[in-house]
Every structure is written in C-alpha cells, then in structure tokens.
C-alpha cells in the first residue's frame, strides 16, 4: 500500500506537471500568436492609411476644373486724429476682376488706383491723385 501511494503521488505529480506545461505553453502560444496577429493587423492598417494618403494627395494636387464664385467686398478706414484714410472696393467672377483702392499720402493728396483684370489680359491699372 505504501509503494502504491508513492506511485500514485509520482503519477499525479507527473500528470499535473505535464498538464501545467501544456497549459502554459498553450497560453504562451496564444499570447505570442495574438501579439503577432496584432502586429500584422497594425501593419495592414498602416499600409491602408498610407495608400489613402497617397491617393488623396495626388487627387488634391491636380488642378480642379471649376470657375471661381462671384465675389464683392468693400472696406474703408478713416481716422482724422491719426490722419489715416484708406479703403478698397473690389468685385469679380471667374477670371475677371475689377475694383479700386485709395490711400491718403503724407503730402495730403489722395491716391486712387482703379484696376481691371480680364482673363489672361493681365492687370490694367489707372492711377489718379486728388488734392
């Protein structure tokens, strides 16, 4: 009976250590496999994001075929104490623009520039002075 108990204890130790070895190695495999899978998934995501960025930058880098929206604005600043007087009025649509701007000069004159831009015709300005 004594030798039988020793054999049973030896067998239980052996079986339980084998089970523990198999369980721990399985856990390590799962953890290691999970880590590898996570790295692989992260790499896939990084590649997809990189590809999307390349495609978006190439699309945005190409000139877009659209006409500029019509616009119009005016502003003016006049401060008698600081002797400041300037302003601008402009409007345009597509490749055309027109407008004028003015500024008080130190000698008391008012300089006014009236301009037009017509397509590729360039900037055409007319300068006038008033006392």
Buried (B, 14 or more C-beta within 10 A) or exposed (E): EEEEEEEEEEEEEEEEEEEEEEEEEEEEEEEEEEEEEEEEEEEEEEEEEEEEEEEEEEEEEEEEEEEEEEEEEEEEEEEEEEEEBBBBBBEBEEEBBBBBBBBBEEEEEBBBBBBBBEEEEEEEEEEEEEE
